Amino acid sequence: MTVRKSKTNQKGEGAVLYLGRPTLKRVQKWTEASGFEEDPLT
């Protein structure tokens, strides 16, 4: 997962983070249930 901007990264340099399989599944379920037309995490 790529995080573009965060509280500690105000310049938006981005970071690539590893998500374990259980966390990734939860994020995918949240993304599907969110109703967003575009992926809010990309």
C-alpha positions as CSV (number, residue, x, y, z in Angstrom):
1,M,0.0,0.0,0.0
2,T,1.3,3.5,-0.8
3,V,0.5,6.3,1.6
4,R,0.8,9.6,-0.2
5,K,0.3,12.0,2.7
6,S,0.0,11.6,6.5
7,K,0.3,13.6,9.7
8,T,4.0,13.0,9.8
9,N,4.6,13.4,6.0
10,Q,3.1,16.8,5.2
11,K,5.2,17.2,2.1
12,G,3.5,14.3,0.5
13,E,6.7,12.4,-0.2
14,G,4.8,9.1,0.2
15,A,5.8,5.8,1.7
16,V,5.2,2.2,0.8
17,L,3.9,0.1,3.7
18,Y,3.5,-3.6,4.1
19,L,0.0,-4.8,5.2
20,G,-0.4,-8.3,6.5
21,R,-3.0,-10.5,4.8
22,P,-5.7,-10.1,7.5
23,T,-5.3,-6.3,7.4
24,L,-5.4,-6.2,3.7
25,K,-8.6,-8.2,3.6
26,R,-10.2,-5.8,6.1
27,V,-9.2,-2.8,4.0
28,Q,-10.6,-4.4,0.9
29,K,-13.9,-5.1,2.6
30,W,-14.0,-1.5,3.9
31,T,-13.2,-0.1,0.4
32,E,-16.0,-2.2,-1.2
33,A,-18.6,-1.2,1.5
34,S,-17.6,2.5,1.5
35,G,-19.6,3.3,-1.6
36,F,-16.8,5.5,-3.0
37,E,-16.8,5.7,-6.7
38,E,-13.0,5.8,-6.8
39,D,-10.6,3.9,-4.6
40,P,-10.0,6.3,-1.6
41,L,-6.7,4.7,-0.9
42,T,-5.0,5.2,-4.2
